[in-house]
Amino acid sequence: MKKFLLTLIAIFSLTAIASARDIYSHDASVLPKAAQSTINKNFKAKVSVVKIDKDFGRISEYEAILTDGTEISFDRHGNWDNIETSASSSVPEALIPAAISTYVKKNYSGQKIVGIDKERNGYEVELTNGIDLKFNKQGEFLRYDD
């Protein structure tokens, strides 16, 4: 009985490990429709690589790398979570909440937003000069981030 139980546990563990393997693709069609739409509407570059993260056999996140080096993370439904661009580029205006965009233009003239991360309580924004700013969900500035 003990050997049977240990064998059963081993089989279950190996199955869980095998199904948790991340998947890579060069085809944007593996992304949810919402993610494909976000990329097509807001970015000129095409998808180079898509990484599909799985936890316990279930898709938890998609990470798309575009041909210009932009990295975009999407949740399992295709909603963007994080966008990072190169210093020579910037996050598309349409994806930045208006209040955040206005604040950055007013207080950091000449700086571009090269990274934006949706968090549970708001947004974290990175500027071309390396400054990280925290905003609440309404886009009101909270503080500088380390």
C-alpha positions in Angstrom: 0.0 0.0 0.0 2.8 2.4 0.9 4.6 1.8 -2.4 1.3 2.3 -4.3 0.7 5.6 -2.6 4.3 6.8 -3.2 4.0 5.8 -6.9 0.7 7.6 -7.2 2.3 10.8 -5.6 5.3 10.5 -8.0 3.1 10.2 -11.0 1.0 13.2 -10.0 4.1 15.3 -9.3 5.6 14.5 -12.7 2.3 15.3 -14.4 2.1 18.6 -12.6 5.7 19.5 -13.5 5.2 18.6 -17.2 2.0 20.6 -17.5 3.6 23.7 -15.9 6.1 24.1 -18.7 6.1 27.5 -20.4 5.3 27.6 -24.1 7.0 29.8 -26.6 5.6 30.8 -30.0 6.5 33.2 -32.9 2.8 33.4 -33.8 0.7 36.2 -32.4 -2.4 34.2 -32.9 -1.8 32.3 -29.7 -2.6 35.6 -27.8 -6.1 36.3 -26.7 -8.1 38.5 -29.1 -8.0 41.4 -26.7 -4.1 41.3 -26.6 -3.9 41.0 -30.4 -6.2 44.0 -30.7 -4.1 46.1 -28.2 -0.9 45.3 -30.2 -2.4 46.0 -33.6 -4.1 49.3 -32.6 -1.2 50.8 -30.6 2.2 49.4 -31.9 3.8 49.5 -35.3 6.2 46.7 -34.6 5.1 43.1 -35.0 5.2 40.3 -32.5 8.5 38.5 -32.4 8.0 36.0 -29.5 5.2 35.1 -27.2 5.8 33.3 -24.0 2.8 31.6 -22.3 3.3 31.2 -18.6 1.4 28.3 -17.0 0.8 27.7 -13.3 -0.6 24.2 -12.5 -1.5 23.6 -16.1 -3.5 26.8 -16.4 -2.4 29.9 -18.4 -1.5 32.7 -16.0 0.2 35.2 -18.2 1.3 36.0 -21.7 4.4 37.9 -22.5 4.9 39.4 -25.9 8.2 40.8 -27.2 7.8 42.9 -30.3 10.4 43.3 -33.1 11.4 46.8 -31.7 12.2 45.3 -28.3 9.0 46.4 -26.6 7.8 43.9 -23.9 4.1 43.6 -23.0 2.6 41.4 -20.3 -1.0 40.4 -20.5 -3.2 38.5 -18.1 -4.9 35.3 -19.2 -7.8 37.3 -20.6 -5.6 39.5 -22.8 -5.6 42.7 -20.7 -2.2 44.4 -20.5 -0.5 44.4 -17.1 3.0 45.8 -17.9 4.5 47.6 -20.9 8.2 48.4 -21.3 9.8 50.1 -24.3 13.3 51.2 -25.2 14.5 54.7 -24.2 14.2 55.8 -27.8 10.5 54.8 -27.9 7.6 55.4 -25.5 4.4 53.8 -24.3 1.6 54.7 -26.7 -0.5 57.6 -25.4 -3.8 55.6 -25.8 -2.6 53.1 -23.1 -1.7 55.7 -20.5 -4.5 57.1 -18.3 -5.1 60.7 -19.2 -4.4 62.0 -15.7 -1.0 60.4 -15.7 -0.1 61.6 -19.1 -1.1 65.2 -18.1 0.9 65.0 -14.9 4.0 63.8 -16.7 3.7 66.5 -19.5 3.3 69.2 -16.9 6.0 68.2 -14.4 8.5 66.3 -16.5 8.6 68.2 -19.8 10.7 66.5 -22.4 10.5 63.1 -20.7 8.7 60.1 -22.2 7.0 57.3 -20.4 9.0 54.2 -21.2 7.3 51.8 -18.8 3.9 51.5 -17.2 2.8 48.8 -14.8 -0.8 48.2 -13.6 -0.8 47.3 -9.9 -3.6 46.4 -7.6 -3.8 50.0 -6.2 -2.8 52.0 -9.2 0.1 52.4 -11.6 3.9 52.6 -11.6 5.4 54.7 -14.4 9.0 54.8 -15.5 10.4 57.9 -17.4 13.3 58.1 -19.8 15.4 59.7 -17.1 15.0 56.7 -14.9 12.6 58.2 -12.4 9.8 55.9 -11.2 6.5 57.5 -10.2 3.5 55.9 -8.4 -0.1 56.9 -9.1 -3.4 55.7 -7.7 -6.1 54.2 -9.8 -7.5 57.6 -10.6 -4.1 58.7 -11.9 -3.3 61.0 -9.0 0.4 61.2 -8.2 1.3 59.5 -4.9 5.1 59.4 -4.6 8.4 58.6 -6.1 9.3 54.9 -6.1 12.8 53.4 -5.4 
